[in-house]
């Protein structure tokens, strides 16, 4: 073997080692980055979940101190419950179901509607029909649109089910 061929072979071996090192470094960086992202998700989920519980407890204590709870207060507790369910579902499946966001919006719109009706209450039904409160009609239209969107999403998920695994554990078993 000539001197040039030996140099070419050594350079080739060094390039292979550098390439192997680059591949190893890339894999380590990928694992480290994935770990950071997963850690951030867990930290954020616990922070959001804790904030939901904290807010719900303080609202409940406010109701207790008032000595009564209105329908709006109860609907607010349902909003906290739905938000907690969303966090729990995201924690276990790593997917955010859009339907739960719509459920929260529906509950919030219903709470808003009840508040508006309490303020703009008409004793006479004919007067209410002849002089509609346009804000109430807009909120009712929003509730109708959100309800239809839930129907469409449920129908689509029934008609075209997802092939993805439902839980993190199943993803780990499959992969």
Secondary structure, DSSP 8 states (H G I E B T S, - for coil): --HHHHHHHHHHHHHHHHHHHHHHHHHHHHHHHHHHHHHHHHHHHHHHHHHHHHHHHHHHHHHHHHT---HHHHHHHHHHHHHHHHHHHHHHHS---HHHHHHHHHHHHHHHHHHHHHHS--S-HHHHHHS--HHHHHHHHHHHHHHHHHHHHHHHHHHS---S-SSHHHHHHH-
